């Protein structure tokens, strides 16, 4: 069973047991899973689960009307944070990955075509950008440099 399927099963089990969902903890779990799941299908499933649960929260009136604007703002921020692991390589945003992921989100109906994140991704493709392979090489070199620095520190007796 995938991480996302296990997570969804846990949420369903809590609801079936009549336990209230701790939305603060749930939010943190979503964000942590977004950083750890592998593959586009798993990411897409996690984002869809997030949207389904947040839609349910809105429709059932779980959030008081006076807090709904804040809820929607945090929901939007969390959604974007959940997409970041898919579009970044190390500390760099990949124009190619951003375009692909935002296109998927538009097709799935979770993002509007005129969303600023989608527009930025499309605009980035029209400018010179580093390819996925180049960003992966940069990240490999960064990690190798960190390893080398740690080795030197150990050798020099500073670690």
FINUKE-933399 format. One line per 10 residues: number of its first residue (from 1); for each residue x, y, z of N, C-alpha, C, O, CB. Coordinates in steps of 0.001 Angstrom, whole numbers, plus 500000, padded with zeros to 6 digits. Atoms other than C-alpha are relative to their C-alpha. Glycine has a CB too. Example, Ala and Ser with C-alpha at 12.3 -4.5 7.8 and 13.67 -1.06 7.14 Angstrom:
BEGIN
1> 500890:498810:500000:512300:495500:507800:500900:501200:500000:501936:501181:500665:499008:500027:501246 ~ 499180:498810:499940:513670:498940:507140:499230:501090:500730:499739:502198:500899:500414:500462:498585 $
END
This chain:
BEGIN
1> 500857:498819:500000:500000:500000:500000:500899:501238:500000:501890:501286:500728:499027:500001:501236 ~ 499197:498787:500102:501363:503430:499100:499857:500858:501260:498924:500688:502044:499593:500805:498759 ~ 500061:499076:498862:502097:506126:501668:498701:500795:500002:498086:500989:501051:501194:500955:499974 ~ 501223:499194:500095:499162:508184:500400:498782:499148:500326:497879:499606:501026:499858:500618:498591 ~ 501127:500890:499704:496778:505210:500526:499933:499689:501497:498847:499660:502076:500118:498691:499190 ~ 499965:500247:498547:497898:504422:504100:499510:501222:500763:498742:501100:501717:501429:499628:500459 ~ 500415:498750:499359:497439:508071:505081:498488:500185:499872:497818:500520:500849:500745:501206:499377 ~ 501439:499864:500226:493949:508174:503524:499219:498990:500841:498178:499322:501407:499671:499815:498507 ~ 500667:501032:499197:493003:504904:505249:499962:500400:501475:498972:500150:502163:500716:498641:499836 ~ 499974:499531:498613:494061:506388:508592:498977:501088:500257:498337:501112:501308:501377:500509:500352 $
11> 500989:498924:499864:491895:509449:508028:498591:499415:500021:497758:499811:500837:500141:501026:498845 ~ 501315:500651:500056:488914:507273:507096:499722:499255:501299:498613:499316:501829:499920:499029:498800 ~ 500176:500745:498744:489460:505086:510161:499661:500929:501151:498809:500607:501979:501263:499204:500334 ~ 500314:499020:498945:489467:508147:512426:498559:500475:499876:497833:500550:500867:500964:501209:499931 ~ 501365:499510:500218:486255:509430:510865:498975:498922:500341:497954:499220:500960:499818:500460:498542 ~ 500927:501096:499716:484558:506015:511099:499911:499699:501488:498881:499236:501977:500423:498751:499252 ~ 500000:500215:498549:485554:505764:514751:499323:501152:500736:499178:501122:501958:501432:499828:500511 ~ 500695:498871:499391:483771:509058:515340:500924:501011:500645:500468:501892:501374:499041:499507:501014 ~ 499052:499052:499417:486933:510902:516308:500082:501236:499118:500090:501142:497891:501400:499357:500171 ~ 499808:498756:500735:487267:514531:515331:501411:500022:499435:502360:499567:500074:499747:501236:500909 $
21> 498684:499881:500614:490113:515205:512953:500706:501222:500558:500113:502294:500676:499888:500087:498461 ~ 499158:498892:499552:492902:517370:514292:500583:500639:498736:501562:500144:498177:501146:499511:501002 ~ 499603:499418:501273:493274:519688:511316:501395:500605:500033:502059:500668:498999:499012:501045:499593 ~ 498624:499516:499896:496499:521219:512606:500990:498873:499755:501950:499034:499001:500248:500628:501374 ~ 499122:501162:500183:498133:517798:512812:499873:499459:498583:500865:499063:497971:499664:498894:501025 ~ 500238:500481:501356:496550:516762:509524:500762:500855:498984:501358:500340:498038:498492:500009:499685 ~ 499286:499063:500884:497992:519845:507838:501491:499687:499998:502109:499623:498935:499762:501468:500443 ~ 498575:500317:499902:501480:519024:509096:500321:498663:499326:501365:498517:498690:500435:499965:501472 ~ 499787:501296:500638:501112:515421:507928:499970:500133:498476:500787:499526:497783:498937:498992:500469 ~ 500050:499779:501448:500104:516557:504442:501303:500611:499496:501867:500153:498502:498819:500910:499637 $
31> 498779:499321:500439:503100:518877:504187:501215:499079:500102:502086:499099:499233:500233:501267:500832 ~ 498887:500943:499852:505485:516213:505491:499946:498931:498910:500975:498582:498331:499970:499341:501397 ~ 500131:501009:501053:504121:513622:503070:500373:500567:498638:500968:499870:497815:498575:499452:499963 ~ 499660:499374:501287:504492:516061:500182:501505:500005:499773:501970:499936:498635:499458:501437:499939 ~ 498534:500011:500115:508221:516137:500930:500559:498586:499864:501704:498416:499444:500623:500679:501213 ~ 499443:501345:499970:508548:512362:501172:499454:499046:498938:500126:498073:498596:499763:499416:501330 ~ 500520:500929:501006:506280:510731:498572:500811:500107:498718:501377:501155:498407:498510:500279:499715 ~ 499220:500066:501235:507915:509678:495323:499072:499779:498815:498099:499030:498900:501058:498875:500075 ~ 500722:500222:501239:506578:509889:491811:498821:500929:499819:498177:501359:500776:499533:498596:499938 ~ 501071:499056:500328:504068:512057:490038:498634:499484:500432:497815:500256:500931:499990:500283:498507 $
41> 501308:500555:499640:501135:509701:490648:499733:500140:501497:498623:500485:501903:499915:498525:499588 ~ 500163:499873:498543:501711:509702:494414:499783:501461:500398:498932:501762:501235:501237:499429:500735 ~ 500185:498575:499700:502081:513490:494508:498600:500454:499608:497927:501147:500372:501057:500850:499269 ~ 501326:499607:500478:498924:513948:492455:498907:499438:500907:497932:500128:501205:499788:499521:498553 ~ 500983:500607:499094:497006:511534:494706:499954:500734:501336:498880:500946:501898:500328:498517:500229 ~ 499955:499274:498729:498174:513382:497818:499339:501371:499870:498575:501782:500743:501453:500157:500477 ~ 500595:498675:500211:497211:516776:496394:498486:499869:499844:497739:500707:500350:500618:500691:498751 ~ 501443:500199:500151:493794:515403:495392:499345:499700:501343:498263:500212:501632:499717:498862:499011 ~ 500517:500297:498667:493263:513985:498887:499903:501278:500828:498908:501507:501516:500894:498967:500711 ~ 500001:498716:499296:494201:517374:500348:498798:500838:499561:498069:501374:500396:501320:500769:499739 $
51> 501119:499208:500505:491683:519111:498104:498656:499425:500431:497750:500171:500804:500062:500083:498486 ~ 501261:500633:499598:488946:516591:498887:499678:500288:501462:498538:500605:501802:500066:498486:499769 ~ 500234:499761:498574:489395:517007:502632:499712:501470:500269:498809:501793:501041:501208:499543:500824 ~ 500242:498568:499797:489621:520801:502476:498633:500418:499452:497969:501272:500039:501108:500828:499330 ~ 501348:499725:500527:486478:520898:500279:498942:499550:500993:497950:500244:501213:499786:499295:498640 ~ 500940:500510:499007:484696:518764:502868:499924:500941:501199:498840:501221:501711:500407:498588:500454 ~ 499972:499067:498859:485802:521120:505649:499176:501245:499678:498398:501712:500510:501465:500399:500354 ~ 500764:498803:500391:484386:524092:503735:498514:499707:499920:497705:500473:500444:500493:500533:498654 ~ 501418:500304:500234:481109:522397:502771:499247:499649:501275:498052:499922:501390:499875:498860:499021 ~ 500670:500417:498753:480379:521029:506243:499960:501098:501048:499414:500898:502133:500695:498789:500581 $
61> 500055:498888:499055:480847:524384:507929:500856:499783:501227:500568:500335:502289:498591:500237:500422 ~ 499128:500281:498861:483613:523101:510169:500755:501262:500419:501050:501459:501598:500994:498870:499655 ~ 499323:498734:499725:485346:526463:509899:498928:501075:500170:498066:501230:499305:501011:500377:498850 ~ 500993:498932:499814:483328:529349:511363:500093:501049:498879:501186:501330:498387:500198:500679:501377 ~ 500007:499035:501107:482289:531933:508738:501000:501145:500175:501577:501613:499193:498619:500573:499842 ~ 499079:498874:499768:484415:534651:510359:501467:499607:499801:502333:500476:499700:499806:500548:501412 ~ 498625:500477:500211:487532:532488:509894:500205:499397:498606:501292:498911:498291:500358:498963:501059 ~ 499933:500652:501302:486765:531266:506371:501044:500641:499080:501735:499926:498355:498637:500039:499336 ~ 499014:499337:500868:488924:533889:504596:501414:499556:500371:502233:499295:499491:499877:501543:500107 ~ 498682:500452:499548:491941:532907:506709:500210:498537:499620:501286:498163:499153:500150:500187:501531 $
71> 499918:501411:500370:491205:529205:506159:500350:499852:498522:501232:499069:498169:498673:499283:500308 ~ 499751:500100:501444:491129:529693:502384:501401:500472:499636:502042:499904:498752:498965:500815:499226 ~ 498645:499505:500266:494357:531690:502432:501040:498949:500402:501974:498679:499646:500254:501329:500761 ~ 499063:501036:499525:496175:529019:504479:499908:498773:499105:500926:498162:498780:499702:499613:501480 ~ 500192:501140:500906:494682:526290:502282:500768:500225:498705:501458:499320:498236:498497:499781:499701 ~ 499305:499687:501246:496041:528000:499165:501513:499950:500194:502234:499426:499345:499576:501383:499483 ~ 498556:500030:499719:499475:528463:500751:500488:498556:500168:501540:498187:499645:500324:500826:501276 ~ 499620:501401:499795:499586:524820:501844:500010:499236:498682:500904:498427:498433:499042:499325:500990 ~ 500062:500646:501316:498549:523667:498377:501273:500304:499221:501876:499397:498645:498749:500473:499205 ~ 498791:499617:500730:501441:525593:496842:501252:499375:500630:502163:498946:499922:500136:501533:499964 $
81> 498874:500650:499321:503853:524272:499478:500073:498516:499651:501162:497952:499540:499879:500175:501520 ~ 500016:501419:500346:502748:520741:498611:500533:499756:498592:501028:498666:498304:498586:499447:500122 ~ 499485:500141:501363:503705:521341:494968:501508:500230:499919:502153:499752:498986:499287:500969:499076 ~ 498583:499621:500070:507190:522662:495762:500959:498806:499886:501887:498878:499080:500360:500806:501218 ~ 499055:501113:500161:508928:519273:496239:500006:499414:498588:501008:498842:498157:499672:498906:500991 ~ 500070:500533:501360:507761:518292:492753:500712:500889:498983:501145:500410:497935:498554:499821:499592 ~ 499472:499068:501004:509121:521388:491034:501401:500497:500324:501978:501282:499571:499076:501179:499863 ~ 498659:499554:499623:512406:521875:492852:500999:498856:499909:500674:497686:500108:499995:500582:501418 ~ 498861:500918:499969:515762:520201:492484:501018:500695:500894:501627:501695:500512:500588:499677:498528 ~ 499187:499299:499008:517761:521052:495556:499280:501291:500367:498102:501273:500726:501448:500290:499459 $
91> 500581:498700:499673:517171:524756:496159:499493:500739:498766:499097:501901:498859:501019:500853:500721 ~ 500331:499344:501263:516343:525489:492511:498643:499543:499476:498327:498353:499489:501082:499722:498959 ~ 501259:500325:500660:512929:525671:490866:500301:499682:498544:500973:500452:497859:498969:501173:500122 ~ 499838:500407:501394:512903:523831:487556:498840:500554:499181:497677:500275:499472:500074:498450:499874 ~ 501042:499459:500881:511021:525706:484838:499221:498871:499340:497999:498941:499215:500617:500919:498924 ~ 500653:501128:500672:510302:522409:483087:499045:499260:500944:497912:498949:500576:501055:499027:499454 ~ 500853:500698:499033:508965:520695:486208:498824:500870:500428:497706:500374:500565:500816:499584:501227 ~ 501076:499093:499604:506956:523765:487244:498917:500044:498924:497726:500023:499235:500554:501416:500262 ~ 500974:499972:501098:505313:523898:483809:499206:498701:499954:497987:498725:499781:500708:500236:498652 ~ 500680:501299:500059:504516:520172:483857:499032:499816:501173:497901:499368:500986:501031:498863:499992 $
101> 500842:500200:498814:503154:520135:487413:498804:500947:499978:497686:500531:500281:500820:500211:501289 ~ 501136:499070:500030:501039:523272:487008:499034:499633:498872:497826:499817:499024:500495:501455:499827 ~ 500893:500460:501069:499679:521934:483685:499141:498834:500492:497947:498765:500200:500815:499577:498749 ~ 500752:501125:499431:498687:518727:485495:498917:500511:500947:497787:500024:500939:500947:499029:500745 ~ 500955:499457:499039:497010:520764:488212:498832:500699:499301:497691:500611:499755:500701:500973:500942 ~ 501071:499359:500779:495056:522792:485640:499094:498919:499407:497871:499021:499494:500595:500907:498867 ~ 500786:501098:500585:493955:519581:483861:499121:499317:501048:497997:498909:500753:500931:498965:499351 ~ 500746:500666:498921:492844:518111:487203:498935:500902:500614:498106:500442:501399:500958:499537:501087 ~ 500989:499077:499461:490812:521219:487999:500339:500560:501366:499498:501192:502004:498695:499328:500073 ~ 499591:499491:498686:492774:522066:491131:500636:501382:499900:500816:502061:500911:500976:499032:500661 $
111> 499357:498699:500219:494392:525164:489594:499366:500625:498759:499063:499939:497783:501569:499856:499832 ~ 500507:499274:501169:493060:527818:487246:501143:500263:499019:502297:500386:499429:499331:501338:500429 ~ 499008:499688:501026:494886:528478:483972:500652:501357:500255:501828:501554:499949:499354:499980:498614 ~ 499466:498656:499749:495293:532124:485046:500619:500149:501393:500910:501263:501829:498898:501025:499827 ~ 499363:499964:498689:496746:531198:488440:501420:500561:499856:502128:500203:498915:500025:498578:500644 ~ 498653:499412:500101:499933:533216:489110:501124:498966:499944:502128:499183:499265:500237:500915:501170 ~ 498960:501028:500033:501940:530037:489724:500090:499382:498602:501185:499126:498099:499716:498903:501058 ~ 500027:500558:501358:500865:528629:486357:500584:501010:499009:501381:500648:498143:498548:499615:499590 ~ 499493:498971:500907:501555:531932:484592:501513:500156:500138:502212:500329:499140:499306:501340:500271 ~ 498549:499905:499777:505021:532122:486172:500722:498821:499364:501788:498985:498771:500316:500060:501506 $
121> 499386:501191:500589:505775:528568:485071:500060:500117:498483:501080:499794:497875:499225:498738:500402 ~ 500011:499833:501450:504749:529307:481495:500991:501072:499561:501694:500904:498565:498594:500355:499518 ~ 499084:498911:500338:506710:532571:481466:501455:499544:500112:502303:499951:499317:499752:501212:500913 ~ 498628:500473:499795:509817:530804:482766:500495:499197:498798:501683:499221:498477:500086:499146:501272 ~ 499608:500791:501174:509796:528503:479733:500375:500864:498808:501085:500414:497908:498881:499068:499608 ~ 499697:499118:501130:509998:531489:477403:501324:500743:500191:501752:501495:499316:498870:501006:499804 ~ 498718:499380:499686:513236:532638:479039:501076:498910:500014:500759:497725:500119:499941:500756:501374 ~ 498948:501017:499827:516622:530929:479121:499896:499393:501408:499722:500116:502390:501426:500624:499770 ~ 500089:500668:498696:516536:528344:481920:500927:498803:500016:501349:498303:498973:498545:499562:500308 ~ 499166:501187:499850:518608:525508:483305:499112:498760:499886:498034:498694:500476:500766:500019:501365 $
131> 500768:501227:500194:517421:522078:482238:499977:499182:501297:500716:499459:502242:500597:499163:498840 ~ 500060:500905:498852:516482:519356:484698:501361:499344:500200:501841:499251:501329:498898:498923:499803 ~ 498685:500652:499895:519785:517593:483921:501039:500952:500585:501861:500543:501405:500466:499499:498619 ~ 499044:499023:499463:521752:520784:484630:499759:500245:501487:500708:500338:502265:499904:501327:499226 ~ 500310:499791:498579:519936:521342:487931:500386:498781:500832:500852:498923:501963:498505:500307:500184 ~ 499594:501216:499287:520537:517717:488924:501515:499965:500183:502006:499544:501231:499527:498741:499239 ~ 498546:499955:499891:524242:518167:488206:500423:501017:501065:501328:500749:501855:500633:500351:498635 ~ 499707:498993:498980:524311:521341:490311:499767:499425:501390:500578:499623:502295:499135:501259:499789 ~ 500328:500585:498694:522643:519470:493172:500999:498906:500381:501419:498830:501535:498572:499426:499986 ~ 498991:501045:499714:525032:516488:492884:501321:500641:500426:501962:500183:501372:500225:499089:498751 $
141> 498752:499313:499659:528004:518876:492949:499915:500658:501376:500887:500658:502132:500335:501052:498937 ~ 500184:499384:498680:526569:520709:495965:500139:498946:501094:500823:499163:502093:498616:500696:500096 ~ 499929:501074:499002:526125:517441:497858:501413:499453:500112:501886:499161:501210:499028:498869:499645 ~ 498612:500483:499978:529602:516271:496857:500888:500981:500748:501772:500571:501501:500532:499789:498565 ~ 499224:498976:499291:531038:519568:498112:499769:499948:501497:500706:500114:502277:499651:501381:499479 ~ 500300:500120:498574:529268:519168:501444:500704:498790:500590:501264:498865:501683:498485:499898:500231 ~ 499348:501227:499532:530597:515626:501788:501503:500218:500111:502128:499813:501092:499696:498817:499047 ~ 498570:499732:499982:534105:516754:500905:500363:500911:501172:501370:500689:501845:500442:500633:498675 ~ 499741:499087:498885:533910:519599:503435:499952:499257:501337:500782:499498:502213:498981:501153:499997 ~ 500098:500788:498765:532789:517164:506161:501209:499086:500148:501739:498920:501247:498701:499169:500015 $
151> 498816:500864:499951:535617:514790:505246:501234:500786:500420:502037:500307:501221:500239:499339:498637 ~ 498852:499156:499638:538149:517616:505493:499933:500390:501477:500951:500406:502169:500044:501272:499112 ~ 500146:499641:498591:536740:518677:508851:500396:498831:500895:501076:499026:501902:498557:500434:500300 ~ 499633:501196:499220:537091:515119:510172:501507:499807:499963:502135:499559:500992:499281:498732:499455 ~ 498566:500192:500160:540605:514848:508792:500788:501040:500818:501828:500734:501399:500382:500084:498510 ~ 499328:498924:499274:541543:518194:510363:499666:499954:501501:500193:500746:502282:499602:501366:499409 ~ 500353:500139:498589:539983:517082:513665:499021:501036:500506:499002:501345:501698:501222:500061:500821 ~ 500951:498958:499604:537241:519700:513675:498573:499518:500071:497682:500315:500364:500078:501143:499053 ~ 501382:500487:499990:534180:517497:513507:499710:499290:501302:498597:498806:501506:499737:499061:498812 $
END
